[in-house]
Amino acid sequence: METLIPSRLTTLGHPQRLALFRLLMRRYPDRVPAGELAGALGLKPSTLSAYLSALMQAGLVSQERAATSLRYSIDMEEVRRTFDYLLLDCCRGRPELCLPVPTKGPETMTDRKYNVLFICTGNSARSIFAEAILRKEAGDRFNVHSAGTRPQSSLNPFALDVLRQNGHDISPLRSKTVAEFQGPDAPNFDFVFTVCNQAANEDCPAWTGQPVSAHWGMPDPVKAEGTEAERNLAFHQAYGALQNRIRAFAALPIAALDRISLQKAVDAIAGTEASE
C-alpha cells in the first residue's frame, strides 16, 4: 500500500482525472458506459480512454465488458483501503484531526424523524414518485422532499395518473429546483438519493451535514416512446421499481446501524428490481 499511495494521489492530482473519479463515485455502484462518461464530462474518447487507463493502473477503477460495450465503476474496496491508510498513517488514527467537522446536525443516526431528498433532472416523474411513495409508506418517520437539477414547469400527466391510481394525495406535489434546498434555511438532510443518471452525473455542491447518499438510477419513463399504453406502462414500471426500493429503505433499522453499515445498505438497494 505504501507504494500505491503516491501513484494514486498523483493520478487524482489531475483535475479532469479527479472529475472522472468523482463522477464514478457519485454513480457507485453503477457500471457506466464509456460513451456516457465522455458525454457527461465533455471529453474526447481518446482523452477519456487515457484518463480511465490511469485510474485503472492506480487501482481505483475497474472495467467490465457488457456485450460490445466497456463499462467502468469505482473499485470501492481499494478506495476504502486508500482512505484507511491515509487516516491511520498520516492522521495517526486520529479522526478528530482529519475528518470534516459537521456544520450542524447529529454525527450519528438516532431514533428520530429523518429528512430525505430525492433528486432527478426534471422533477416531474421519478423523484416525484419517490417523494409520494415514501411519504405514504412511512411519512410518520420521514420528512420527504424531491427536487430537480433542471425542473420542468409542471408534473408529468402520466406520472400524476399513476399516483392517483395508487391512492396518493397529489395536492402537495410540485416541481422544485435543488436550489430551494441549498440555502441557509433549508432542511439538514439525513439522506440524499439521485434517481436518474443525468442528475448523478452533474457535479453538485456537497450537502451540509454530510448526509448518507446513494444513486438509485433507472430509465426515464418520460422518454418512453410508442403508443399511449406503452408509455403508460413505462411509468407504472418506474413506479414499481421505486416502490420496492423505498419499501426496502423504510424497513432498514436506521437507528441501530452505524454509518458504514447504513451506507452499504442503501447502496445495495440500488439493485432492487421492479418485480421481486
Secondary structure by P-SEA (a helix, b strand, c coil): caaaaaaaaaaaccaaaaaaaaaaaaaccccccaaaaaaaacccaaaaaaaaaaaaaaccbbbbbcccbbbbbbaaaaaaaaaaaaaaccccccccccccccccccccccccbbbbbbbccccccaaaaaaaaaaaacccccbbbbbbccccccccaaaaaaaaaaccccccbbbbccccccccccccccbbbbcccccccccccccccccccccccccccccccccaaaaaaaaaaaaaaaaaaaaaaaacccccccaaaaaaaaaaaccccccc
